[in-house]
Amino acid sequence: MRTQRHILIVEDDDPIRALFGDLVSALGHRADLARHGAEALEMFDPDLHDVVITDLMMPGMTGLEVIQEIRRRRPDTEIIVISGSDLDLVHRAEMLRAVRLQKPVDIEHFYAALNAALSRSSASRGTRA
């Protein structure tokens, strides 16, 4: 049996956030859902969350600010950034070692990026039982 992993999803669009949560759950993992950056940072547990998936453009705190704070708390956190625009922010996110998925997100690309991030997380932290 596979070990359940914890993924934090940060997305201000309710239907997209729910979809990403459903996709993560379909793989047998736990999805913690945050509506915005501040809520995500309240929820983020460096000892629990294996991967963070964040939108880049959100009201209030941007995804870039979320990434920077998560990197400060646990530098080896695997991060996937979802973006449809603002190439400057995308480039800055990539400089912070975030993997980028383009909106609209293809489900197969989503699963491939998530599985790769989970593999890297296992390699860097060891798989939790």
C-alpha positions in Angstrom: 0.0 0.0 0.0 1.3 3.5 -0.9 1.9 6.0 1.8 -0.5 8.9 1.8 1.3 12.2 1.1 0.1 15.7 2.0 -0.2 18.4 -0.7 -1.1 22.0 0.1 -3.1 23.7 -2.7 -3.3 27.5 -2.9 -5.9 28.7 -5.4 -8.3 31.6 -5.2 -10.7 30.2 -7.9 -13.1 27.9 -6.0 -13.8 25.4 -8.9 -10.1 25.1 -9.8 -9.1 24.6 -6.2 -11.8 21.9 -5.8 -10.6 20.2 -9.1 -7.0 20.2 -8.0 -8.1 18.7 -4.6 -10.0 16.0 -6.4 -7.1 15.2 -8.6 -4.8 14.8 -5.6 -7.3 12.7 -3.7 -7.7 10.4 -6.8 -4.0 9.5 -6.3 -4.7 8.5 -2.7 -3.1 11.6 -1.2 -4.5 14.3 1.2 -5.2 17.7 -0.3 -5.3 20.7 2.1 -7.0 23.6 0.4 -6.3 27.3 0.9 -8.2 30.1 -0.8 -5.3 32.6 -0.6 -1.7 33.1 0.4 -2.2 34.1 4.0 -4.5 31.1 4.6 -1.9 28.8 3.0 0.9 30.1 5.2 -1.3 29.5 8.3 -1.9 26.0 7.1 1.6 25.1 5.9 3.4 22.6 8.1 7.0 22.0 7.1 6.9 18.6 8.8 3.7 17.5 7.0 3.4 19.0 3.5 5.4 17.2 0.8 4.3 19.5 -2.1 2.8 22.9 -2.4 0.8 23.8 -5.5 0.1 27.5 -5.8 -1.5 29.9 -8.2 0.7 32.7 -9.1 -1.8 35.6 -9.4 -4.1 35.9 -6.4 -5.6 38.9 -4.6 -3.6 40.0 -1.6 -0.5 37.9 -1.3 0.9 36.6 -4.6 2.0 33.1 -5.2 5.5 34.4 -5.5 5.3 35.7 -1.9 3.9 32.4 -0.8 6.8 30.6 -2.4 9.4 32.9 -0.8 7.9 32.3 2.7 7.7 28.5 2.2 11.3 28.5 1.0 12.3 30.4 4.2 10.5 27.9 6.4 11.6 24.8 4.6 13.9 25.3 1.6 13.6 21.8 0.1 9.8 22.0 -0.2 8.6 20.9 -3.7 6.6 23.6 -5.3 4.4 23.6 -8.4 3.3 27.1 -9.6 0.2 27.4 -11.8 0.2 30.5 -14.1 -1.5 31.8 -17.1 0.3 35.1 -17.4 2.9 37.6 -16.1 6.1 36.1 -17.4 8.2 38.2 -15.0 6.5 36.6 -12.0 6.8 33.2 -13.6 10.5 33.7 -14.2 11.0 34.8 -10.6 9.1 31.7 -9.4 11.3 29.5 -11.5 14.4 31.2 -9.9 13.0 29.9 -6.6 13.0 26.4 -8.0 9.3 26.1 -8.6 8.0 23.9 -11.4 5.6 25.7 -13.7 2.3 24.5 -15.2 0.5 26.7 -17.7 -3.2 27.5 -17.4 -5.4 26.0 -18.5 -3.8 23.0 -16.8 -3.7 19.7 -18.7 -4.6 16.9 -16.3 -1.9 14.6 -17.6 0.7 17.4 -17.1 -0.7 18.0 -13.6 -0.3 14.3 -12.6 3.2 14.2 -14.2 4.4 17.3 -12.3 2.9 16.1 -9.1 4.3 12.6 -9.3 7.8 14.0 -10.1 7.6 16.5 -7.2 6.5 13.6 -4.8 9.5 11.5 -6.1 11.9 14.4 -5.5 10.4 15.0 -2.0 10.8 11.3 -1.1 14.4 11.4 -2.3 15.3 14.5 -0.3 13.3 13.7 2.9 12.8 9.9 2.9 9.3 8.5 2.6 7.2 8.7 5.7 5.3 5.7 6.8 
